[in-house]
Structures are given as C-alpha cells and as structure tokens.
Amino acid sequence: MDPEEIKEIIEQGLPGSTVDVHGDGTHFEAVIVSNDFAGKPLIEQHQIVYKTLGDAMKERIHALSLKTYTPQQWETIK
C-alpha cells in the first residue's frame, strides 16, 4: 500500500478533509484536517479514520501514526 492510496481512501471517507500521508510501505504517518472531528475527543477522531480505512488497517497497513485536527485547530498550529 502506498501513501497516496491511503490518502485517497481517507479523503473518500471524510469528504472535504485535507489529508497528507507519508510512509515507507508498511509504516505511515497521516495528518488529517476535518470538520468531522469537531467536538469529538482524540480517540473518537482516530476511530473515525480507522473505520474509514476498514480492512486495510488489518491487512495492509502495519503501523499508522495519526495527527487529527479540526480546521480551527489547524489554523492555530500551521
């Protein structure tokens, strides 16, 4: 699995999100900015992403580090 494929899956599952993924084929890091994260604790935000990735998380991705932000949070850190 390549970073672009992961990016596309997340963007399809979270329409309107901004996604940046880097990785080496088994270990990946993703930064995701989405309105879907508003009002949700970090664990729920990550669960949303894992659900979006579905079976790929079990079968094709060995490790995924997530950084999730709402658009408002992203504006304060970028």
C-alpha positions as CSV (number, residue, x, y, z in Angstrom):
1,M,0.0,0.0,0.0
2,D,1.4,3.4,-0.8
3,P,0.7,6.8,0.9
4,E,-1.3,8.1,-2.0
5,E,-3.7,5.2,-1.8
6,I,-4.2,5.7,2.0
7,K,-4.8,9.5,1.3
8,E,-7.5,8.7,-1.3
9,I,-9.3,6.3,1.0
10,I,-9.4,8.8,3.8
11,E,-10.5,11.6,1.6
12,Q,-13.3,9.5,0.2
13,G,-14.4,8.5,3.7
14,L,-14.2,12.0,5.0
15,P,-15.3,14.3,2.2
16,G,-14.0,17.8,2.4
17,S,-11.0,16.8,4.6
18,T,-7.4,17.7,4.0
19,V,-5.1,14.7,4.2
20,D,-1.3,14.3,4.0
21,V,0.2,10.9,4.2
22,H,3.9,9.8,4.2
23,G,5.3,6.3,4.7
24,D,7.6,3.5,3.6
25,G,5.0,0.9,2.5
26,T,4.3,-0.5,6.0
27,H,4.7,2.4,8.4
28,F,2.8,5.5,7.7
29,E,2.1,9.0,9.2
30,A,-1.1,10.9,8.4
31,V,-2.1,14.4,9.2
32,I,-5.9,14.9,8.7
33,V,-7.9,18.1,9.0
34,S,-11.7,17.5,9.0
35,N,-14.8,19.2,10.3
36,D,-15.9,15.6,11.2
37,F,-13.6,15.8,14.2
38,A,-15.3,18.8,15.8
39,G,-16.5,18.2,19.3
40,K,-15.0,14.7,19.4
41,P,-12.2,13.5,21.7
42,L,-8.9,12.4,20.1
43,I,-9.8,8.7,20.5
44,E,-13.0,9.1,18.6
45,Q,-11.2,11.1,15.9
46,H,-8.8,8.3,15.4
47,Q,-11.6,5.7,15.4
48,I,-13.3,7.6,12.6
49,V,-10.1,7.3,10.5
50,Y,-9.6,3.6,11.3
51,K,-13.2,2.9,10.3
52,T,-12.7,4.8,7.1
53,L,-9.7,2.6,6.3
54,G,-11.6,-0.6,7.2
55,D,-9.8,-3.8,6.4
56,A,-6.7,-2.1,5.1
57,M,-5.9,-1.4,8.7
58,K,-5.9,-5.1,9.5
59,E,-4.4,-6.4,6.3
60,R,-2.2,-3.9,4.5
61,I,-1.1,-1.3,7.0
62,H,1.3,-2.4,9.7
63,A,1.5,0.9,11.6
64,L,-0.3,4.3,11.2
65,S,0.5,7.4,13.2
66,L,-2.3,9.9,13.2
67,K,-2.5,13.6,13.8
68,T,-6.1,14.8,13.6
69,Y,-7.3,18.4,13.7
70,T,-10.4,20.4,13.1
71,P,-10.0,23.2,10.6
72,Q,-10.0,25.7,13.6
73,Q,-7.2,23.8,15.4
74,W,-5.2,23.5,12.2
75,E,-5.3,27.3,11.7
76,T,-3.7,27.8,15.1
77,I,-0.8,25.5,14.6
78,K,0.1,25.8,10.9
